[in-house]
Amino acid sequence: MVTDDAWLDDEQLRAWVTLMAFLEVMPSSVEGQLKRDVGVNLFEYSVLAMLSEQVDRTLVMSDLAQVAFGSLSRLSHAVTRLERRGWVERRAGSGGRRHNTVWLTDAGLEAITDAAPLHVAHVRELLVAPLSAAELATLTSLLRRLIGAANPALDERLDHLVPTIIERNLGST
């Protein structure tokens, strides 16, 4: 037997359909810009960006997977593609395979440095320009609540990751 609470009401359905549309259009737009301008997908860009945030441009594979928001398997495939371009190198870690690292090469650093302004301009166009500062803060707060509901561990990681990224970016401007 299906109860009335098994269905979404009008406002809940409106929010869900709108969220589904956003989840389709936003990643597609961002990924399209990256593929067109840089030749990488969004995950590969995230890998390059997270490596470029490190002082030594190196991360252990498992740590890189976490900060790039992907699985080890997905990361392994992305690293293979980026290795073919000469943008990263996989290096054996001292603790065996579980401690393998990925290093951003000079060519990779140049690629992400060239790509970043184009990517940031697109992000500004899609996310920053349409919203006021207060709306952007509200959106961030709402997204964090939704992430926390779906993946509390990721929400907790963001508490540490976001301030670190902000600090490093302020130092590079």
TABEL-V127247 format. One record per residue. RES is the residue in one small letter. SS is DSSP state (H for helix, E for strand, C for the rest). OMEGA is omega in radians with two decimals (none if undefined). D_FIRST is the distance of its C-alpha to the first C-alpha in Angstrom with 2 decimals. Layout:
RES,SS,OMEGA,D_FIRST + RES,SS,OMEGA,D_FIRST
This chain:
m,C,3.12,0.00 + v,C,3.13,3.82 + t,C,3.14,6.42 + d,H,-3.12,9.94 + d,H,3.07,11.46 + a,H,-3.11,9.84 + w,C,3.07,12.51 + l,C,3.05,16.21 + d,C,-3.06,18.18 + d,H,-3.12,21.36 + e,H,3.11,23.69 + q,H,3.12,21.51 + l,H,3.09,21.06 + r,H,3.13,24.80 + a,H,-3.11,25.69 + w,H,-3.13,23.64 + v,H,3.11,25.09 + t,H,3.10,28.50 + l,H,3.12,28.33 + m,H,3.10,27.42 + a,H,3.12,30.38 + f,H,-3.12,32.61 + l,H,3.09,31.75 + e,H,-2.99,32.74 + v,H,-3.06,35.86 + m,H,3.11,37.49 + p,H,-3.14,37.77 + s,H,3.13,38.77 + s,H,-3.13,41.50 + v,H,-3.13,42.81 + e,H,3.11,42.82 + g,H,3.11,44.51 + q,H,-3.11,47.28 + l,H,3.13,47.84 + k,H,-3.13,47.98 + r,H,-3.01,50.31 + d,H,-3.02,52.62 + v,C,-3.11,52.56 + g,C,3.09,51.02 + v,C,3.04,48.40 + n,C,-3.07,44.66 + l,H,3.14,43.14 + f,H,3.10,42.68 + e,H,3.08,46.26 + y,H,3.12,47.51 + s,H,3.09,45.71 + v,H,3.13,47.40 + l,H,-3.11,50.78 + a,H,-3.13,50.25 + m,H,3.05,49.25 + l,H,-3.12,52.27 + s,H,3.11,54.52 + e,C,-3.07,53.44 + q,C,-3.13,54.97 + v,C,-3.12,58.65 + d,C,3.12,59.37 + r,C,-3.07,56.81 + t,E,3.02,55.28 + l,E,2.97,52.01 + v,E,-3.07,50.68 + m,H,-3.09,48.02 + s,H,3.10,45.21 + d,H,3.12,46.19 + l,H,3.10,46.45 + a,H,-3.13,42.97 + q,H,-3.07,41.62 + v,H,3.08,43.62 + a,C,3.08,42.91 + f,C,3.12,39.14 + g,C,3.10,38.84 + s,C,3.08,38.62 + l,H,3.13,41.80 + s,H,3.13,41.13 + r,H,3.12,40.77 + l,H,-3.13,43.85 + s,H,3.11,45.84 + h,H,-3.14,45.31 + a,H,3.13,46.18 + v,H,3.10,49.27 + t,H,3.13,50.40 + r,H,-3.13,50.29 + l,H,3.05,52.08 + e,H,3.14,54.65 + r,H,3.13,55.52 + r,C,-3.12,56.42 + g,C,-3.06,58.54 + w,C,3.08,56.52 + v,E,3.01,55.45 + e,E,3.03,56.70 + r,E,-3.12,54.86 + r,E,3.13,56.99 + a,C,3.09,56.85 + g,C,-3.10,56.16 + s,C,-3.09,58.06 + g,C,-3.13,55.06 + g,C,-3.02,54.25 + r,H,-3.13,51.62 + r,H,-3.10,49.11 + h,H,3.07,51.71 + n,C,-3.14,52.61 + t,E,3.03,53.29 + v,E,-3.13,53.19 + w,E,3.07,56.17 + l,E,-3.12,56.42 + t,C,3.07,59.66 + d,H,3.10,62.12 + a,H,3.10,60.90 + g,H,3.10,57.31 + l,H,3.10,58.39 + e,H,-3.14,60.21 + a,H,-3.11,57.16 + i,H,3.10,54.83 + t,H,3.10,57.60 + d,H,-3.07,58.01 + a,H,-3.00,54.27 + a,H,-3.12,53.36 + p,H,3.10,54.94 + l,H,3.13,53.20 + h,H,-3.14,49.83 + v,H,3.12,50.38 + a,H,3.14,51.40 + h,H,3.09,48.18 + v,H,3.10,46.09 + r,H,-3.13,48.07 + e,H,-3.06,47.39 + l,H,-2.97,43.62 + l,H,-3.01,42.90 + v,H,-3.05,45.91 + a,C,-3.10,47.41 + p,C,-3.02,44.36 + l,C,2.99,43.72 + s,C,3.11,45.88 + a,H,3.14,46.66 + a,H,3.11,44.31 + e,H,3.12,41.45 + l,H,3.10,42.15 + a,H,3.11,42.05 + t,H,3.11,38.74 + l,H,3.12,37.30 + t,H,3.14,38.58 + s,H,3.13,37.04 + l,H,3.12,33.61 + l,H,3.11,33.76 + r,H,3.10,34.76 + r,H,3.12,31.79 + l,H,3.08,29.44 + i,H,3.12,31.41 + g,H,3.11,31.23 + a,H,-3.08,27.44 + a,H,-3.05,27.29 + n,C,-3.10,30.40 + p,H,-3.14,32.18 + a,H,3.10,35.01 + l,H,3.11,35.83 + d,H,3.11,35.80 + e,H,3.10,38.25 + r,H,3.14,40.41 + l,H,3.10,40.68 + d,H,-3.13,42.30 + h,H,-3.05,45.17 + l,H,-3.05,45.22 + v,H,3.11,45.31 + p,H,3.12,48.29 + t,H,3.12,50.16 + i,H,3.13,49.72 + i,H,-3.13,50.75 + e,H,-3.13,53.81 + r,H,3.13,54.91 + n,H,3.09,54.51 + l,H,3.11,56.53 + g,H,-3.09,59.23 + s,H,3.13,59.42 + t,C,none,59.85
